[in-house]
Amino acid sequence: MTVSGWTDWNKIQTVTVSQYDQVIGMPKEGSKRNYRKEYDNYHSSAKQKKNRAARNASRALMIRSGKASRGDGKDVHHRDGNPRNKKAGNLRVTVKSKNRSFRRTKNAGKA
Protein backbone atom coordinates (compact mmCIF):
# COMPACT_ATOMS: atom_id res chain seq x y z
CA MET A 1 0.00 0.00 0.00
CA THR A 2 1.33 3.47 -0.82
CA VAL A 3 0.45 7.03 0.13
CA SER A 4 1.04 10.01 -2.11
CA GLY A 5 2.66 13.08 -0.59
CA TRP A 6 3.77 16.39 -2.07
CA THR A 7 7.50 17.13 -2.09
CA ASP A 8 7.28 19.87 -4.70
CA TRP A 9 4.24 21.55 -6.21
CA ASN A 10 4.97 19.88 -9.54
CA LYS A 11 6.15 16.48 -8.29
CA ILE A 12 4.49 13.71 -6.31
CA GLN A 13 6.58 11.40 -4.16
CA THR A 14 5.27 7.97 -3.31
CA VAL A 15 6.15 6.54 0.10
CA THR A 16 4.99 3.42 1.89
CA VAL A 17 2.72 3.68 4.90
CA SER A 18 5.48 2.39 7.20
CA GLN A 19 7.87 5.12 5.98
CA TYR A 20 5.21 7.75 6.64
CA ASP A 21 4.56 6.40 10.15
CA GLN A 22 8.28 6.55 10.94
CA VAL A 23 8.46 10.17 9.78
CA ILE A 24 5.64 11.29 12.07
CA GLY A 25 7.00 9.25 15.00
CA MET A 26 4.43 6.48 15.17
CA PRO A 27 5.51 3.08 16.50
CA LYS A 28 6.45 0.55 13.86
CA GLU A 29 3.64 -1.59 12.49
CA GLY A 30 2.88 -4.47 14.82
CA SER A 31 4.47 -2.79 17.85
CA LYS A 32 2.64 -1.01 20.63
CA ARG A 33 3.44 2.23 22.41
CA ASN A 34 5.50 1.54 25.53
CA TYR A 35 3.93 3.77 28.18
CA ARG A 36 6.16 2.37 30.95
CA LYS A 37 9.32 3.33 29.06
CA GLU A 38 7.86 6.74 28.23
CA TYR A 39 7.12 7.37 31.91
CA ASP A 40 10.55 6.16 33.03
CA ASN A 41 12.38 8.30 30.46
CA TYR A 42 10.33 11.49 30.65
CA HIS A 43 7.39 11.79 33.04
CA SER A 44 9.26 10.53 36.10
CA SER A 45 11.97 13.21 35.95
CA ALA A 46 12.00 15.74 38.79
CA LYS A 47 11.42 18.65 36.40
CA GLN A 48 8.33 17.04 34.83
CA LYS A 49 6.92 16.11 38.24
CA LYS A 50 7.22 19.76 39.31
CA ASN A 51 5.58 20.92 36.07
CA ARG A 52 2.70 18.46 36.54
CA ALA A 53 2.23 19.56 40.17
CA ALA A 54 2.19 23.22 39.03
CA ARG A 55 -0.44 22.44 36.35
CA ASN A 56 -2.60 20.70 38.94
CA ALA A 57 -2.19 23.65 41.33
CA SER A 58 -3.20 26.07 38.56
CA ARG A 59 -6.29 24.00 37.88
CA ALA A 60 -7.18 24.00 41.59
CA LEU A 61 -6.68 27.76 41.71
CA MET A 62 -9.09 28.29 38.80
CA ILE A 63 -11.66 25.98 40.43
CA ARG A 64 -11.42 27.91 43.73
CA SER A 65 -11.86 31.21 41.88
CA GLY A 66 -14.98 29.85 40.14
CA LYS A 67 -13.58 30.12 36.60
CA ALA A 68 -13.47 26.34 36.13
CA SER A 69 -15.34 23.41 37.60
CA ARG A 70 -14.65 19.74 38.00
CA GLY A 71 -15.56 17.71 34.95
CA ASP A 72 -16.15 20.73 32.71
CA GLY A 73 -13.96 19.25 29.94
CA LYS A 74 -11.75 22.33 29.72
CA ASP A 75 -8.05 23.04 30.23
CA VAL A 76 -6.30 25.79 32.13
CA HIS A 77 -4.16 27.62 29.58
CA HIS A 78 -0.85 29.24 30.56
CA ARG A 79 -0.43 32.18 28.19
CA ASP A 80 3.37 32.22 28.43
CA GLY A 81 3.65 28.41 28.20
CA ASN A 82 5.31 28.16 31.61
CA PRO A 83 3.31 25.75 33.82
CA ARG A 84 4.98 27.11 36.96
CA ASN A 85 3.74 30.67 36.37
CA LYS A 86 0.47 30.77 38.33
CA LYS A 87 -0.14 34.51 38.15
CA ALA A 88 -3.78 35.38 37.48
CA GLY A 89 -2.90 37.30 34.31
CA ASN A 90 -1.19 34.24 32.86
CA LEU A 91 -4.08 31.80 33.36
CA ARG A 92 -7.36 31.35 31.52
CA VAL A 93 -9.80 28.50 30.97
CA THR A 94 -10.05 27.25 27.39
CA VAL A 95 -11.60 24.38 25.48
CA LYS A 96 -9.26 21.35 25.36
CA SER A 97 -9.13 21.23 21.57
CA LYS A 98 -8.04 24.87 21.41
CA ASN A 99 -5.45 24.60 24.18
CA ARG A 100 -3.84 21.48 22.73
CA SER A 101 -3.67 22.69 19.13
CA PHE A 102 -0.89 25.29 19.36
CA ARG A 103 1.91 24.87 16.84
CA ARG A 104 5.11 23.64 18.48
CA THR A 105 8.76 24.42 17.86
CA LYS A 106 11.48 21.77 17.57
CA ASN A 107 11.95 22.00 21.33
CA ALA A 108 8.21 21.45 21.96
CA GLY A 109 7.66 25.09 22.91
CA LYS A 110 4.73 27.09 21.60
CA ALA A 111 5.51 28.73 18.27
C-alpha positions as CSV (number, residue, x, y, z in Angstrom):
1,M,0.0,0.0,0.0
2,T,1.3,3.5,-0.8
3,V,0.4,7.0,0.1
4,S,1.0,10.0,-2.1
5,G,2.7,13.1,-0.6
6,W,3.8,16.4,-2.1
7,T,7.5,17.1,-2.1
8,D,7.3,19.9,-4.7
9,W,4.2,21.6,-6.2
10,N,5.0,19.9,-9.5
11,K,6.1,16.5,-8.3
12,I,4.5,13.7,-6.3
13,Q,6.6,11.4,-4.2
14,T,5.3,8.0,-3.3
15,V,6.1,6.5,0.1
16,T,5.0,3.4,1.9
17,V,2.7,3.7,4.9
18,S,5.5,2.4,7.2
19,Q,7.9,5.1,6.0
20,Y,5.2,7.8,6.6
21,D,4.6,6.4,10.2
22,Q,8.3,6.6,10.9
23,V,8.5,10.2,9.8
24,I,5.6,11.3,12.1
25,G,7.0,9.2,15.0
26,M,4.4,6.5,15.2
27,P,5.5,3.1,16.5
28,K,6.4,0.6,13.9
29,E,3.6,-1.6,12.5
30,G,2.9,-4.5,14.8
31,S,4.5,-2.8,17.9
32,K,2.6,-1.0,20.6
33,R,3.4,2.2,22.4
34,N,5.5,1.5,25.5
35,Y,3.9,3.8,28.2
36,R,6.2,2.4,30.9
37,K,9.3,3.3,29.1
38,E,7.9,6.7,28.2
39,Y,7.1,7.4,31.9
40,D,10.6,6.2,33.0
41,N,12.4,8.3,30.5
42,Y,10.3,11.5,30.6
43,H,7.4,11.8,33.0
44,S,9.3,10.5,36.1
45,S,12.0,13.2,36.0
46,A,12.0,15.7,38.8
47,K,11.4,18.6,36.4
48,Q,8.3,17.0,34.8
49,K,6.9,16.1,38.2
50,K,7.2,19.8,39.3
51,N,5.6,20.9,36.1
52,R,2.7,18.5,36.5
53,A,2.2,19.6,40.2
54,A,2.2,23.2,39.0
55,R,-0.4,22.4,36.3
56,N,-2.6,20.7,38.9
57,A,-2.2,23.7,41.3
58,S,-3.2,26.1,38.6
59,R,-6.3,24.0,37.9
60,A,-7.2,24.0,41.6
61,L,-6.7,27.8,41.7
62,M,-9.1,28.3,38.8
63,I,-11.7,26.0,40.4
64,R,-11.4,27.9,43.7
65,S,-11.9,31.2,41.9
66,G,-15.0,29.9,40.1
67,K,-13.6,30.1,36.6
68,A,-13.5,26.3,36.1
69,S,-15.3,23.4,37.6
70,R,-14.6,19.7,38.0
71,G,-15.6,17.7,35.0
72,D,-16.1,20.7,32.7
73,G,-14.0,19.3,29.9
74,K,-11.8,22.3,29.7
75,D,-8.1,23.0,30.2
76,V,-6.3,25.8,32.1
77,H,-4.2,27.6,29.6
78,H,-0.8,29.2,30.6
79,R,-0.4,32.2,28.2
80,D,3.4,32.2,28.4
81,G,3.6,28.4,28.2
82,N,5.3,28.2,31.6
83,P,3.3,25.7,33.8
84,R,5.0,27.1,37.0
85,N,3.7,30.7,36.4
86,K,0.5,30.8,38.3
87,K,-0.1,34.5,38.2
88,A,-3.8,35.4,37.5
89,G,-2.9,37.3,34.3
90,N,-1.2,34.2,32.9
91,L,-4.1,31.8,33.4
92,R,-7.4,31.3,31.5
93,V,-9.8,28.5,31.0
94,T,-10.1,27.3,27.4
95,V,-11.6,24.4,25.5
96,K,-9.3,21.3,25.4
97,S,-9.1,21.2,21.6
98,K,-8.0,24.9,21.4
99,N,-5.5,24.6,24.2
100,R,-3.8,21.5,22.7
101,S,-3.7,22.7,19.1
102,F,-0.9,25.3,19.4
103,R,1.9,24.9,16.8
104,R,5.1,23.6,18.5
105,T,8.8,24.4,17.9
106,K,11.5,21.8,17.6
107,N,12.0,22.0,21.3
108,A,8.2,21.5,22.0
109,G,7.7,25.1,22.9
110,K,4.7,27.1,21.6
111,A,5.5,28.7,18.3
